[in-house]
């Protein structure tokens, strides 16, 4: 088989961050300071008029979603439907993940008498899987992204070693940086716990009193003005044709999974039209070869 590597091409820069902090440090205020946000809110932000006004003043829009699969559906819409928004905010992911884990614990406990439904972290499995799914979609999304999470104590071998975020670590792998916000006296500081950006380096601490203004100074203004490009997702007809050909060609589930992995898709319907059409064309060629 011929080697496939080639010189890489630079994609358009985007700011994608997981931001976590203790209560009251200013995660939501930071998110509201960004211009033209599509704000997915799971924490009743509308109870606080000054935060609502910040979103309005910054030309953003707001939707309340507390269920993880619904957040995934909303991100798929942003991925595929033309819009004017520049930054997606999910504030926070902690509540949807925590709620799902609690519901799963109740469901599993009901199935097994005497169980609390949390043995071996079984109640966390669904939230972990959906968090990974969401992270893959966010990595494809041509928008700036801010996901917030709550702070929790981190333990190693039973000893407290610091703080971390309370959601699955796969989200951090999907985004470009992890910022830990802390209050020090009258000032807010951001500690860089992960970075793929040369503008901010692992282990650095930056003053964070001015939120978006700080990020704009570091990364420049252009990435917060660039139009978001969308993907055209596979059509109903393409999906049906691909499934028909997969059956005719007796393609294994493992092979279909490889196609989805390559396309950064959970299923055929999350592929874009170009990728699924390549699959269709390859399957047709295979049928023609078998018929010859």
C-alpha positions in Angstrom: 0.0 0.0 0.0 1.3 3.5 -0.9 2.2 5.9 1.9 -0.5 8.5 2.4 1.2 11.2 4.4 1.6 14.7 2.7 2.6 18.2 3.8 0.0 19.5 6.2 -2.1 22.6 5.5 -3.0 25.1 8.2 -6.7 25.4 9.0 -8.4 28.6 10.1 -7.6 29.4 13.7 -10.3 29.2 16.3 -10.3 29.7 20.1 -11.6 26.5 21.7 -11.4 26.2 25.5 -12.6 24.3 28.5 -13.0 26.8 31.3 -13.5 25.6 34.9 -13.6 27.3 38.3 -15.2 27.2 41.7 -18.6 28.9 42.2 -18.6 32.7 42.0 -15.3 33.1 40.3 -16.8 34.4 37.0 -17.1 31.7 34.4 -20.5 32.9 33.2 -19.6 36.6 33.3 -16.5 35.7 31.1 -18.7 33.8 28.6 -21.3 36.6 28.4 -18.5 39.1 27.5 -17.9 37.5 24.1 -19.5 39.0 20.9 -22.1 37.2 18.8 -22.4 34.1 21.0 -24.8 31.2 20.6 -25.3 30.6 24.3 -26.4 27.2 25.4 -27.4 27.6 29.0 -28.0 24.8 31.5 -27.8 27.0 34.7 -30.8 29.3 34.6 -28.8 32.4 33.4 -32.1 34.3 32.7 -32.6 34.7 36.5 -29.8 37.2 36.4 -30.8 40.4 34.4 -27.2 41.8 34.2 -26.0 38.6 32.5 -28.9 38.6 30.1 -28.2 42.2 29.2 -24.5 41.4 28.5 -25.6 38.8 26.0 -28.0 41.2 24.4 -25.5 44.1 24.3 -22.9 41.7 22.7 -25.4 40.7 20.0 -25.7 37.1 21.2 -28.7 34.8 21.5 -29.6 32.3 24.2 -31.2 28.9 24.5 -31.9 26.8 27.7 -30.9 23.1 27.2 -30.3 20.7 30.1 -30.2 17.4 28.4 -26.9 16.1 26.9 -28.4 14.5 23.7 -30.3 17.8 23.0 -27.0 19.7 23.3 -25.5 17.3 20.7 -28.5 17.9 18.4 -28.0 21.7 18.7 -24.3 21.5 17.9 -25.2 19.4 14.8 -27.5 22.2 13.7 -24.8 24.8 14.1 -22.4 22.5 12.2 -24.8 22.3 9.2 -27.1 25.3 9.1 -25.8 28.8 8.0 -25.8 31.3 10.9 -24.2 34.6 12.0 -22.8 33.4 15.3 -19.0 33.4 15.9 -18.7 31.7 19.3 -20.6 28.8 20.9 -20.9 28.8 24.6 -22.0 25.7 26.6 -22.4 26.9 30.2 -22.1 24.5 31.8 -21.6 20.9 30.8 -21.4 19.9 34.5 -25.2 20.0 35.1 -26.2 17.9 32.0 -23.5 15.3 32.8 -24.3 15.2 36.5 -28.1 15.0 35.9 -27.6 12.1 33.5 -25.3 10.3 35.9 -27.9 10.6 38.7 -30.7 9.4 36.4 -28.6 6.4 35.3 -27.8 5.6 38.9 -31.5 5.5 39.7 -32.2 3.3 36.6 -29.4 0.8 37.4 -30.4 0.7 41.1 -34.0 -0.2 40.1 -32.7 -3.1 38.0 -30.5 -4.5 40.8 -32.0 -4.8 44.3 -29.6 -3.5 47.0 -27.5 -1.6 44.5 -27.0 2.1 44.4 -26.4 2.0 40.7 -22.9 3.5 41.0 -20.8 0.4 41.3 -17.6 0.6 39.2 -18.8 4.0 37.9 -21.5 2.3 35.8 -23.8 5.3 36.0 -21.1 7.5 34.4 -20.7 5.4 31.2 -23.5 7.0 29.2 -22.4 10.6 30.1 -18.8 9.7 29.2 -19.9 8.3 25.8 -22.0 11.3 25.0 -19.3 13.7 26.1 -16.9 12.1 23.7 -19.5 12.3 20.9 -20.0 16.0 21.7 -16.3 16.7 21.8 -15.8 15.2 18.3 -18.5 17.4 16.9 -17.0 20.5 18.6 -13.6 19.7 17.0 -15.3 19.8 13.6 -17.3 23.0 14.3 -16.0 26.1 12.6 -16.7 28.4 15.5 -14.9 29.5 18.6 -16.0 27.3 21.5 -16.2 27.8 25.3 -17.3 24.9 27.4 -17.5 25.6 31.2 -17.4 23.0 34.0 -17.4 23.1 37.8 -14.3 22.6 39.9 -13.7 19.5 42.0 -10.9 18.1 44.2 -8.4 15.9 42.4 -7.1 12.9 44.2 -4.1 10.6 43.4 -3.8 7.4 45.5 -6.3 8.8 48.0 -4.3 12.0 48.6 -5.6 15.4 47.5 -3.3 16.9 44.9 -5.2 19.9 43.6 -8.3 20.8 41.6 -9.7 19.7 38.3 -12.9 19.8 36.2 -15.9 17.5 37.1 -16.6 16.3 33.5 -15.0 13.5 31.4 -11.5 14.3 30.4 -12.3 13.5 26.7 -13.8 17.0 26.4 -10.4 18.6 27.3 -8.7 16.5 24.6 -11.2 17.8 22.0 -10.4 21.5 22.7 -7.4 23.6 22.3 -6.8 24.8 25.9 -7.9 24.3 29.5 -8.2 27.4 31.7 -8.6 27.2 35.4 -10.0 30.4 36.7 -9.2 31.4 40.3 -9.9 34.4 42.4 -6.8 35.9 44.1 -7.7 38.8 46.3 -9.6 41.3 44.1 -8.2 39.8 40.9 -9.1 36.9 38.6 -6.3 34.8 37.2 -6.4 32.1 34.6 -4.0 29.2 35.0 -3.1 27.4 31.7 -3.4 23.7 32.3 -3.3 22.6 28.6 -2.6 24.5 25.5 -2.1 23.8 21.8 -1.8 27.5 21.1 1.6 29.2 21.0 0.0 32.4 22.4 -0.6 30.7 25.8 1.8 28.2 27.3 1.3 25.4 29.7 1.9 26.5 33.3 1.5 30.2 32.6 -0.8 32.4 34.7 -2.5 35.4 33.0 -4.5 38.3 34.5 -8.1 37.6 33.6 -10.0 40.6 35.1 -11.3 41.7 31.7 -12.5 38.4 30.3 -13.0 38.7 26.5 -10.7 41.7 26.2 -7.8 39.6 27.6 -8.5 36.8 25.1 -8.8 39.3 22.2 -5.4 40.8 23.1 -3.8 37.4 23.2 -5.3 35.8 20.1 -6.2 38.9 18.0 -9.6 40.1 16.9 -9.9 38.4 13.5 -11.0 34.9 14.8 -13.9 36.6 16.6 -15.1 38.3 13.4 -14.6 35.5 10.8 -17.8 34.0 9.4 -18.5 30.4 10.4 -18.4 27.9 7.6 -20.9 25.1 7.7 -20.9 21.5 6.5 -23.6 20.0 4.3 -24.5 16.8 6.1 -25.5 13.6 4.3 -29.0 13.7 2.8 -31.7 11.2 3.5 -31.3 9.8 0.0 -27.5 9.4 0.4 -27.9 7.6 3.7 -30.5 5.3 2.3 -28.4 4.5 -0.8 -25.3 3.9 1.3 -27.1 1.5 3.6 -28.5 -0.3 0.6 -25.1 -0.7 -1.0 -23.5 -1.7 2.3 -26.0 -4.6 2.5 -25.6 -5.6 -1.1 -21.8 -5.6 -0.8 -22.0 -7.4 2.6 -19.8 -4.7 4.2 -18.9 -5.6 7.8 -19.9 -3.4 10.8 -16.2 -3.0 11.6 -15.6 -1.5 8.1 -18.5 1.0 8.5 -17.1 2.0 11.9 -13.7 2.7 10.3 -15.5 5.0 7.7 -17.3 6.8 10.6 -14.0 7.2 12.6 -12.3 8.7 9.5 -15.2 11.1 9.0 -15.3 12.1 12.7 -18.8 10.9 12.8 -20.8 8.8 15.2 -23.0 7.4 12.3 -23.6 7.7 8.6 -26.0 10.6 9.1 -23.2 12.7 10.7 -21.0 12.4 7.6 -20.9 15.4 5.3 -22.2 15.0 1.7 -18.8 14.7 0.1 -17.5 11.9 2.4 -20.6 9.8 2.2 -20.7 10.2 -1.6 -17.2 8.8 -1.7 -18.4 5.8 0.2 -21.3 5.4 -2.2 -19.1 5.7 -5.2 -16.6 3.1 -3.8 -19.4 0.7 -3.1 -20.8 1.1 -6.6 -17.4 0.4 -8.1 -17.1 -2.7 -5.9 -20.5 -4.0 -7.2 -19.5 -3.3 -10.8 -16.2 -5.1 -10.3 -18.0 -8.1 -8.9 -20.4 -8.1 -11.8 -17.7 -7.9 -14.5 
